[in-house]
Amino acid sequence: MKIKYIISLMALFINMQCFGWGQKGHDVVAYIAETHLDESVKNKVEAILDASLVYNSNWLDNASHTADFAYTKTWHYKNIDEDQTFETAKFNKNGDIVTALNEQISKLSAGGLSPEEEKLALNILIHLMGDLHQPMHMGHYSDLGGNKHEILFFGRKNNLHSIWDSALVEAAHKWSYTEWQTQIDRLDSAEMENISKGTITDWAKETYELATEVYRITPVGFNVSYNYVSEMTHIIEEQFERGGIRLAFILNNIYKNK
Ligand SMILES: [Zn+2]
């Protein structure tokens, strides 16, 4: 009975499509944002969420697999195939990360939402601002954002999307989400202002450029090892920081006068 349970659990994980930074990445992005909110904004947002920003930062990855939130399944990414550009990529009529993020920001800015609607829009925004900065969320459609791009991770079979979600993050630093923030969140105000410039589309394009580079340096069958981890660590750190600072910037703008 016990073995049967373990086997079915394993099958579940194998079949699960990867949906974004692993839990650590989302927690780090949300926590960086939390530390950069104006105090009054932080109080308002936490009252709506009835929790910290970190608490539900991963929730959407699970929810998208349930019937009630199946409509959000395609909201975690945007696919751009090799023979396309960001502009010419086929538009997913079920929604993509750029559309979904802009929608949540418009809804929250306009106001007039019920408490449940506002909480949902906030939770989606917090989660997707993490995903927006994971390079493989601007991956190719042909390989499902790198999920079918088979590589080796220290000699063991894996795929490009999966290692960028979690394995690389954990190989980079064995830190808790608060330790990640303490170590990497050290920009001065001019640098933060610079990072906060732009739109969701600009930031998606920036991630797409990174994805293009990741594909270039990680061909199918490539064995990811120590060199790769050390070269990619600063990109992971930068992407977490960008995600967190930009999320704080968006929330401060929406809630400072509410
Ligand atoms: Zn996700």
py3Dmol code that shows the C-alpha trace and the ligand (Angstrom):
import py3Dmol

protein = """\
ATOM      1  CA  MET A   1       0.000   0.000   0.000  1.00  0.00           C
ATOM      2  CA  LYS A   2       2.738   2.377   1.047  1.00  0.00           C
ATOM      3  CA  ILE A   3       4.856   1.536  -2.024  1.00  0.00           C
ATOM      4  CA  LYS A   4       1.836   1.998  -4.281  1.00  0.00           C
ATOM      5  CA  TYR A   5       1.321   5.451  -2.777  1.00  0.00           C
ATOM      6  CA  ILE A   6       4.953   6.395  -3.304  1.00  0.00           C
ATOM      7  CA  ILE A   7       4.870   5.190  -6.915  1.00  0.00           C
ATOM      8  CA  SER A   8       1.735   7.190  -7.703  1.00  0.00           C
ATOM      9  CA  LEU A   9       3.282  10.261  -6.077  1.00  0.00           C
ATOM     10  CA  MET A  10       6.396   9.796  -8.222  1.00  0.00           C
ATOM     11  CA  ALA A  11       4.224   9.495 -11.336  1.00  0.00           C
ATOM     12  CA  LEU A  12       2.501  12.713 -10.384  1.00  0.00           C
ATOM     13  CA  PHE A  13       5.793  14.593 -10.172  1.00  0.00           C
ATOM     14  CA  ILE A  14       7.083  13.138 -13.428  1.00  0.00           C
ATOM     15  CA  ASN A  15       3.910  14.208 -15.237  1.00  0.00           C
ATOM     16  CA  MET A  16       3.815  17.660 -13.746  1.00  0.00           C
ATOM     17  CA  GLN A  17       4.650  20.354 -16.229  1.00  0.00           C
ATOM     18  CA  CYS A  18       7.080  22.797 -14.714  1.00  0.00           C
ATOM     19  CA  PHE A  19       5.467  26.122 -14.016  1.00  0.00           C
ATOM     20  CA  GLY A  20       8.167  28.505 -12.852  1.00  0.00           C
ATOM     21  CA  TRP A  21      11.003  29.128 -10.482  1.00  0.00           C
ATOM     22  CA  GLY A  22      10.865  26.451  -7.829  1.00  0.00           C
ATOM     23  CA  GLN A  23       9.453  27.462  -4.482  1.00  0.00           C
ATOM     24  CA  LYS A  24      12.723  29.048  -3.403  1.00  0.00           C
ATOM     25  CA  GLY A  25      12.865  31.454  -6.332  1.00  0.00           C
ATOM     26  CA  HIS A  26       9.313  32.677  -5.827  1.00  0.00           C
ATOM     27  CA  ASP A  27       9.886  33.133  -2.104  1.00  0.00           C
ATOM     28  CA  VAL A  28      13.076  35.132  -2.729  1.00  0.00           C
ATOM     29  CA  VAL A  29      11.411  37.438  -5.271  1.00  0.00           C
ATOM     30  CA  ALA A  30       8.403  38.000  -2.989  1.00  0.00           C
ATOM     31  CA  TYR A  31      10.605  38.613   0.043  1.00  0.00           C
ATOM     32  CA  ILE A  32      12.832  41.115  -1.755  1.00  0.00           C
ATOM     33  CA  ALA A  33       9.662  42.943  -2.814  1.00  0.00           C
ATOM     34  CA  GLU A  34       8.326  42.850   0.739  1.00  0.00           C
ATOM     35  CA  THR A  35      11.444  44.551   2.085  1.00  0.00           C
ATOM     36  CA  HIS A  36      11.108  47.388  -0.454  1.00  0.00           C
ATOM     37  CA  LEU A  37       7.447  48.253   0.101  1.00  0.00           C
ATOM     38  CA  ASP A  38       6.581  51.568   1.710  1.00  0.00           C
ATOM     39  CA  GLU A  39       5.363  50.779   5.184  1.00  0.00           C
ATOM     40  CA  SER A  40       1.790  51.880   4.534  1.00  0.00           C
ATOM     41  CA  VAL A  41       1.714  49.870   1.288  1.00  0.00           C
ATOM     42  CA  LYS A  42       3.051  46.796   3.065  1.00  0.00           C
ATOM     43  CA  ASN A  43       0.311  47.071   5.683  1.00  0.00           C
ATOM     44  CA  LYS A  44      -2.402  47.451   3.047  1.00  0.00           C
ATOM     45  CA  VAL A  45      -1.154  44.581   0.900  1.00  0.00           C
ATOM     46  CA  GLU A  46      -0.708  42.224   3.840  1.00  0.00           C
ATOM     47  CA  ALA A  47      -4.185  43.060   5.098  1.00  0.00           C
ATOM     48  CA  ILE A  48      -5.683  42.148   1.701  1.00  0.00           C
ATOM     49  CA  LEU A  49      -3.617  38.957   1.459  1.00  0.00           C
ATOM     50  CA  ASP A  50      -4.197  38.131   5.119  1.00  0.00           C
ATOM     51  CA  ALA A  51      -0.595  36.936   4.931  1.00  0.00           C
ATOM     52  CA  SER A  52       2.876  38.073   3.950  1.00  0.00           C
ATOM     53  CA  LEU A  53       3.810  38.383   0.261  1.00  0.00           C
ATOM     54  CA  VAL A  54       5.930  35.258   0.590  1.00  0.00           C
ATOM     55  CA  TYR A  55       3.221  33.053   2.058  1.00  0.00           C
ATOM     56  CA  ASN A  56       1.333  32.399  -1.190  1.00  0.00           C
ATOM     57  CA  SER A  57       4.046  33.207  -3.705  1.00  0.00           C
ATOM     58  CA  ASN A  58       3.982  29.607  -4.979  1.00  0.00           C
ATOM     59  CA  TRP A  59       0.267  29.064  -4.741  1.00  0.00           C
ATOM     60  CA  LEU A  60      -0.482  29.593  -8.449  1.00  0.00           C
ATOM     61  CA  ASP A  61       1.824  26.737  -9.530  1.00  0.00           C
ATOM     62  CA  ASN A  62      -0.424  24.334  -7.627  1.00  0.00           C
ATOM     63  CA  ALA A  63      -3.688  26.132  -8.351  1.00  0.00           C
ATOM     64  CA  SER A  64      -3.126  26.067 -12.133  1.00  0.00           C
ATOM     65  CA  HIS A  65      -3.362  22.273 -11.932  1.00  0.00           C
ATOM     66  CA  THR A  66      -6.848  22.417 -10.383  1.00  0.00           C
ATOM     67  CA  ALA A  67     -10.149  22.740 -12.236  1.00  0.00           C
ATOM     68  CA  ASP A  68     -11.015  26.094 -10.636  1.00  0.00           C
ATOM     69  CA  PHE A  69      -7.831  27.781 -11.868  1.00  0.00           C
ATOM     70  CA  ALA A  70      -7.132  25.762 -15.028  1.00  0.00           C
ATOM     71  CA  TYR A  71      -7.721  29.007 -16.975  1.00  0.00           C
ATOM     72  CA  THR A  72      -4.373  30.256 -15.631  1.00  0.00           C
ATOM     73  CA  LYS A  73      -2.377  27.306 -17.035  1.00  0.00           C
ATOM     74  CA  THR A  74      -0.778  29.269 -19.860  1.00  0.00           C
ATOM     75  CA  TRP A  75      -0.315  32.453 -17.833  1.00  0.00           C
ATOM     76  CA  HIS A  76       3.097  31.463 -16.424  1.00  0.00           C
ATOM     77  CA  TYR A  77       5.062  31.903 -19.646  1.00  0.00           C
ATOM     78  CA  LYS A  78       5.289  33.148 -23.200  1.00  0.00           C
ATOM     79  CA  ASN A  79       6.769  30.916 -25.869  1.00  0.00           C
ATOM     80  CA  ILE A  80       8.945  32.287 -28.651  1.00  0.00           C
ATOM     81  CA  ASP A  81      10.232  29.710 -31.121  1.00  0.00           C
ATOM     82  CA  GLU A  82      13.697  29.819 -32.647  1.00  0.00           C
ATOM     83  CA  ASP A  83      12.486  31.093 -36.011  1.00  0.00           C
ATOM     84  CA  GLN A  84      10.430  33.873 -34.389  1.00  0.00           C
ATOM     85  CA  THR A  85      11.072  37.107 -32.577  1.00  0.00           C
ATOM     86  CA  PHE A  86       9.359  38.409 -29.476  1.00  0.00           C
ATOM     87  CA  GLU A  87       7.087  40.477 -31.730  1.00  0.00           C
ATOM     88  CA  THR A  88       6.263  37.767 -34.270  1.00  0.00           C
ATOM     89  CA  ALA A  89       5.709  34.941 -31.771  1.00  0.00           C
ATOM     90  CA  LYS A  90       2.272  33.341 -32.063  1.00  0.00           C
ATOM     91  CA  PHE A  91      -0.171  34.902 -29.600  1.00  0.00           C
ATOM     92  CA  ASN A  92      -1.632  32.342 -27.211  1.00  0.00           C
ATOM     93  CA  LYS A  93      -5.374  32.979 -27.119  1.00  0.00           C
ATOM     94  CA  ASN A  94      -5.586  31.319 -23.700  1.00  0.00           C
ATOM     95  CA  GLY A  95      -3.345  34.057 -22.330  1.00  0.00           C
ATOM     96  CA  ASP A  96       0.336  34.431 -21.609  1.00  0.00           C
ATOM     97  CA  ILE A  97       2.453  35.946 -18.844  1.00  0.00           C
ATOM     98  CA  VAL A  98       2.631  39.441 -20.366  1.00  0.00           C
ATOM     99  CA  THR A  99      -1.129  39.707 -20.876  1.00  0.00           C
ATOM    100  CA  ALA A 100      -1.883  38.170 -17.478  1.00  0.00           C
ATOM    101  CA  LEU A 101       0.452  40.540 -15.624  1.00  0.00           C
ATOM    102  CA  ASN A 102      -0.867  43.634 -17.388  1.00  0.00           C
ATOM    103  CA  GLU A 103      -4.408  42.523 -16.608  1.00  0.00           C
ATOM    104  CA  GLN A 104      -3.736  42.136 -12.883  1.00  0.00           C
ATOM    105  CA  ILE A 105      -1.987  45.525 -12.726  1.00  0.00           C
ATOM    106  CA  SER A 106      -4.887  47.253 -14.529  1.00  0.00           C
ATOM    107  CA  LYS A 107      -7.471  45.589 -12.287  1.00  0.00           C
ATOM    108  CA  LEU A 108      -5.629  46.494  -9.092  1.00  0.00           C
ATOM    109  CA  SER A 109      -4.957  50.044 -10.250  1.00  0.00           C
ATOM    110  CA  ALA A 110      -8.581  50.624 -11.267  1.00  0.00           C
ATOM    111  CA  GLY A 111      -9.858  49.387  -7.898  1.00  0.00           C
ATOM    112  CA  GLY A 112     -13.469  48.511  -7.135  1.00  0.00           C
ATOM    113  CA  LEU A 113     -12.631  44.829  -6.664  1.00  0.00           C
ATOM    114  CA  SER A 114     -14.220  42.620  -4.022  1.00  0.00           C
ATOM    115  CA  PRO A 115     -11.800  41.505  -1.277  1.00  0.00           C
ATOM    116  CA  GLU A 116     -11.590  38.029  -2.881  1.00  0.00           C
ATOM    117  CA  GLU A 117     -10.926  39.465  -6.343  1.00  0.00           C
ATOM    118  CA  GLU A 118      -8.242  41.795  -5.013  1.00  0.00           C
ATOM    119  CA  LYS A 119      -6.528  38.998  -3.094  1.00  0.00           C
ATOM    120  CA  LEU A 120      -6.565  36.769  -6.181  1.00  0.00           C
ATOM    121  CA  ALA A 121      -5.174  39.485  -8.470  1.00  0.00           C
ATOM    122  CA  LEU A 122      -2.413  40.219  -5.945  1.00  0.00           C
ATOM    123  CA  ASN A 123      -1.459  36.569  -5.555  1.00  0.00           C
ATOM    124  CA  ILE A 124      -1.315  36.142  -9.332  1.00  0.00           C
ATOM    125  CA  LEU A 125       0.780  39.318  -9.697  1.00  0.00           C
ATOM    126  CA  ILE A 126       3.257  38.253  -6.988  1.00  0.00           C
ATOM    127  CA  HIS A 127       3.709  34.810  -8.517  1.00  0.00           C
ATOM    128  CA  LEU A 128       3.970  35.877 -12.148  1.00  0.00           C
ATOM    129  CA  MET A 129       6.522  38.616 -11.415  1.00  0.00           C
ATOM    130  CA  GLY A 130       8.758  35.725 -10.338  1.00  0.00           C
ATOM    131  CA  ASP A 131       8.058  33.665 -13.448  1.00  0.00           C
ATOM    132  CA  LEU A 132       8.637  36.702 -15.674  1.00  0.00           C
ATOM    133  CA  HIS A 133      12.304  36.630 -14.633  1.00  0.00           C
ATOM    134  CA  GLN A 134      12.946  32.884 -15.150  1.00  0.00           C
ATOM    135  CA  PRO A 135      14.646  32.726 -18.576  1.00  0.00           C
ATOM    136  CA  MET A 136      12.975  29.484 -19.598  1.00  0.00           C
ATOM    137  CA  HIS A 137       9.566  31.134 -19.236  1.00  0.00           C
ATOM    138  CA  MET A 138      10.377  32.833 -22.519  1.00  0.00           C
ATOM    139  CA  GLY A 139      11.499  29.522 -24.004  1.00  0.00           C
ATOM    140  CA  HIS A 140      10.587  27.845 -27.260  1.00  0.00           C
ATOM    141  CA  TYR A 141       7.132  26.468 -27.957  1.00  0.00           C
ATOM    142  CA  SER A 142       8.660  23.509 -29.830  1.00  0.00           C
ATOM    143  CA  ASP A 143      10.298  22.147 -26.655  1.00  0.00           C
ATOM    144  CA  LEU A 144       7.665  23.435 -24.198  1.00  0.00           C
ATOM    145  CA  GLY A 145       9.874  26.131 -22.738  1.00  0.00           C
ATOM    146  CA  GLY A 146      12.843  23.807 -22.412  1.00  0.00           C
ATOM    147  CA  ASN A 147      10.855  21.019 -20.723  1.00  0.00           C
ATOM    148  CA  LYS A 148      11.703  18.753 -23.673  1.00  0.00           C
ATOM    149  CA  HIS A 149      15.244  20.117 -24.087  1.00  0.00           C
ATOM    150  CA  GLU A 150      17.094  17.175 -22.590  1.00  0.00           C
ATOM    151  CA  ILE A 151      20.411  17.781 -20.917  1.00  0.00           C
ATOM    152  CA  LEU A 152      22.492  16.262 -18.141  1.00  0.00           C
ATOM    153  CA  PHE A 153      22.879  17.854 -14.745  1.00  0.00           C
ATOM    154  CA  PHE A 154      26.116  16.589 -13.222  1.00  0.00           C
ATOM    155  CA  GLY A 155      25.731  13.444 -15.364  1.00  0.00           C
ATOM    156  CA  ARG A 156      22.075  12.784 -14.568  1.00  0.00           C
ATOM    157  CA  LYS A 157      19.222  13.179 -17.044  1.00  0.00           C
ATOM    158  CA  ASN A 158      17.287  16.388 -16.647  1.00  0.00           C
ATOM    159  CA  ASN A 159      15.842  19.131 -18.820  1.00  0.00           C
ATOM    160  CA  LEU A 160      16.697  22.769 -19.340  1.00  0.00           C
ATOM    161  CA  HIS A 161      13.496  24.172 -17.848  1.00  0.00           C
ATOM    162  CA  SER A 162      13.700  22.077 -14.734  1.00  0.00           C
ATOM    163  CA  ILE A 163      17.303  22.944 -13.856  1.00  0.00           C
ATOM    164  CA  TRP A 164      16.586  26.658 -14.232  1.00  0.00           C
ATOM    165  CA  ASP A 165      13.564  26.299 -11.935  1.00  0.00           C
ATOM    166  CA  SER A 166      15.375  24.738  -9.017  1.00  0.00           C
ATOM    167  CA  ALA A 167      18.533  22.665  -9.432  1.00  0.00           C
ATOM    168  CA  LEU A 168      20.708  25.594 -10.543  1.00  0.00           C
ATOM    169  CA  VAL A 169      19.303  27.814  -7.789  1.00  0.00           C
ATOM    170  CA  GLU A 170      20.120  25.256  -5.134  1.00  0.00           C
ATOM    171  CA  ALA A 171      23.534  24.531  -6.682  1.00  0.00           C
ATOM    172  CA  ALA A 172      24.320  28.278  -6.668  1.00  0.00           C
ATOM    173  CA  HIS A 173      23.731  28.863  -2.958  1.00  0.00           C
ATOM    174  CA  LYS A 174      22.323  26.773  -0.127  1.00  0.00           C
ATOM    175  CA  TRP A 175      20.514  29.736   1.347  1.00  0.00           C
ATOM    176  CA  SER A 176      17.059  30.203   2.817  1.00  0.00           C
ATOM    177  CA  TYR A 177      14.903  32.828   1.109  1.00  0.00           C
ATOM    178  CA  THR A 178      15.755  35.395   3.776  1.00  0.00           C
ATOM    179  CA  GLU A 179      19.473  34.657   3.395  1.00  0.00           C
ATOM    180  CA  TRP A 180      19.179  35.099  -0.376  1.00  0.00           C
ATOM    181  CA  GLN A 181      17.689  38.537   0.232  1.00  0.00           C
ATOM    182  CA  THR A 182      20.358  39.518   2.751  1.00  0.00           C
ATOM    183  CA  GLN A 183      23.148  38.493   0.402  1.00  0.00           C
ATOM    184  CA  ILE A 184      21.947  39.750  -2.989  1.00  0.00           C
ATOM    185  CA  ASP A 185      19.654  42.692  -2.269  1.00  0.00           C
ATOM    186  CA  ARG A 186      22.348  45.362  -2.037  1.00  0.00           C
ATOM    187  CA  LEU A 187      21.717  47.822  -4.838  1.00  0.00           C
ATOM    188  CA  ASP A 188      21.865  51.555  -4.228  1.00  0.00           C
ATOM    189  CA  SER A 189      18.851  53.734  -4.945  1.00  0.00           C
ATOM    190  CA  ALA A 190      20.073  54.827  -8.400  1.00  0.00           C
ATOM    191  CA  GLU A 191      20.533  51.196  -9.449  1.00  0.00           C
ATOM    192  CA  MET A 192      17.084  50.294  -8.119  1.00  0.00           C
ATOM    193  CA  GLU A 193      15.511  53.196  -9.963  1.00  0.00           C
ATOM    194  CA  ASN A 194      17.193  52.045 -13.140  1.00  0.00           C
ATOM    195  CA  ILE A 195      15.945  48.458 -12.715  1.00  0.00           C
ATOM    196  CA  SER A 196      12.393  49.697 -12.126  1.00  0.00           C
ATOM    197  CA  LYS A 197      12.228  51.533 -15.451  1.00  0.00           C
ATOM    198  CA  GLY A 198      10.228  49.937 -18.236  1.00  0.00           C
ATOM    199  CA  THR A 199       7.079  47.948 -18.811  1.00  0.00           C
ATOM    200  CA  ILE A 200       6.112  44.306 -18.388  1.00  0.00           C
ATOM    201  CA  THR A 201       6.806  43.859 -22.115  1.00  0.00           C
ATOM    202  CA  ASP A 202      10.289  45.415 -21.793  1.00  0.00           C
ATOM    203  CA  TRP A 203      11.117  43.071 -18.913  1.00  0.00           C
ATOM    204  CA  ALA A 204       9.731  40.059 -20.796  1.00  0.00           C
ATOM    205  CA  LYS A 205      11.964  40.951 -23.758  1.00  0.00           C
ATOM    206  CA  GLU A 206      14.968  41.221 -21.455  1.00  0.00           C
ATOM    207  CA  THR A 207      14.197  37.694 -20.154  1.00  0.00           C
ATOM    208  CA  TYR A 208      13.746  36.496 -23.740  1.00  0.00           C
ATOM    209  CA  GLU A 209      17.268  37.764 -24.580  1.00  0.00           C
ATOM    210  CA  LEU A 210      18.566  35.762 -21.628  1.00  0.00           C
ATOM    211  CA  ALA A 211      16.643  32.673 -22.763  1.00  0.00           C
ATOM    212  CA  THR A 212      18.234  32.974 -26.211  1.00  0.00           C
ATOM    213  CA  GLU A 213      21.667  33.020 -24.567  1.00  0.00           C
ATOM    214  CA  VAL A 214      20.771  30.075 -22.299  1.00  0.00           C
ATOM    215  CA  TYR A 215      19.752  27.986 -25.330  1.00  0.00           C
ATOM    216  CA  ARG A 216      22.975  28.955 -27.094  1.00  0.00           C
ATOM    217  CA  ILE A 217      25.234  27.844 -24.277  1.00  0.00           C
ATOM    218  CA  THR A 218      23.190  24.769 -23.305  1.00  0.00           C
ATOM    219  CA  PRO A 219      22.679  22.579 -26.393  1.00  0.00           C
ATOM    220  CA  VAL A 220      20.720  19.310 -26.143  1.00  0.00           C
ATOM    221  CA  GLY A 221      22.827  16.677 -24.392  1.00  0.00           C
ATOM    222  CA  PHE A 222      25.060  19.272 -22.672  1.00  0.00           C
ATOM    223  CA  ASN A 223      26.364  18.211 -19.274  1.00  0.00           C
ATOM    224  CA  VAL A 224      25.768  21.065 -16.841  1.00  0.00           C
ATOM    225  CA  SER A 225      28.572  21.074 -14.312  1.00  0.00           C
ATOM    226  CA  TYR A 226      30.581  23.330 -11.995  1.00  0.00           C
ATOM    227  CA  ASN A 227      31.597  25.888 -14.646  1.00  0.00           C
ATOM    228  CA  TYR A 228      28.036  26.405 -15.796  1.00  0.00           C
ATOM    229  CA  VAL A 229      26.761  26.797 -12.237  1.00  0.00           C
ATOM    230  CA  SER A 230      29.387  29.377 -11.394  1.00  0.00           C
ATOM    231  CA  GLU A 231      28.802  31.318 -14.629  1.00  0.00           C
ATOM    232  CA  MET A 232      25.006  31.327 -14.256  1.00  0.00           C
ATOM    233  CA  THR A 233      24.897  32.147 -10.546  1.00  0.00           C
ATOM    234  CA  HIS A 234      25.139  35.900 -11.098  1.00  0.00           C
ATOM    235  CA  ILE A 235      22.293  35.729 -13.654  1.00  0.00           C
ATOM    236  CA  ILE A 236      20.037  33.952 -11.168  1.00  0.00           C
ATOM    237  CA  GLU A 237      20.916  36.510  -8.490  1.00  0.00           C
ATOM    238  CA  GLU A 238      20.259  39.398 -10.864  1.00  0.00           C
ATOM    239  CA  GLN A 239      16.934  37.959 -12.025  1.00  0.00           C
ATOM    240  CA  PHE A 240      15.695  37.449  -8.450  1.00  0.00           C
ATOM    241  CA  GLU A 241      16.694  40.998  -7.574  1.00  0.00           C
ATOM    242  CA  ARG A 242      15.063  42.472 -10.677  1.00  0.00           C
ATOM    243  CA  GLY A 243      11.848  40.539 -10.006  1.00  0.00           C
ATOM    244  CA  GLY A 244      11.670  41.642  -6.385  1.00  0.00           C
ATOM    245  CA  ILE A 245      12.522  45.309  -6.953  1.00  0.00           C
ATOM    246  CA  ARG A 246      10.084  45.593  -9.874  1.00  0.00           C
ATOM    247  CA  LEU A 247       7.279  43.903  -7.927  1.00  0.00           C
ATOM    248  CA  ALA A 248       7.799  46.362  -5.066  1.00  0.00           C
ATOM    249  CA  PHE A 249       7.817  49.263  -7.532  1.00  0.00           C
ATOM    250  CA  ILE A 250       4.498  48.132  -9.057  1.00  0.00           C
ATOM    251  CA  LEU A 251       2.838  47.610  -5.667  1.00  0.00           C
ATOM    252  CA  ASN A 252       4.118  50.928  -4.263  1.00  0.00           C
ATOM    253  CA  ASN A 253       2.681  52.693  -7.319  1.00  0.00           C
ATOM    254  CA  ILE A 254      -0.697  50.996  -7.079  1.00  0.00           C
ATOM    255  CA  TYR A 255      -1.200  51.364  -3.324  1.00  0.00           C
ATOM    256  CA  LYS A 256       0.619  54.537  -2.280  1.00  0.00           C
ATOM    257  CA  ASN A 257      -2.480  56.691  -2.814  1.00  0.00           C
ATOM    258  CA  LYS A 258      -5.162  54.157  -1.965  1.00  0.00           C
TER     259      LYS A 258
END
"""
ligand_1 = """\
1
ZN
Zn 4.566 29.670 -12.246
"""
view = py3Dmol.view(width=600, height=400)
view.addModel(protein, "pdb")
view.setStyle({"model": 0}, {"cartoon": {"style": "trace"}})
view.addModel(ligand_1, "xyz")
view.setStyle({"model": 1}, {"stick": {}})
view.zoomTo()
view.show()
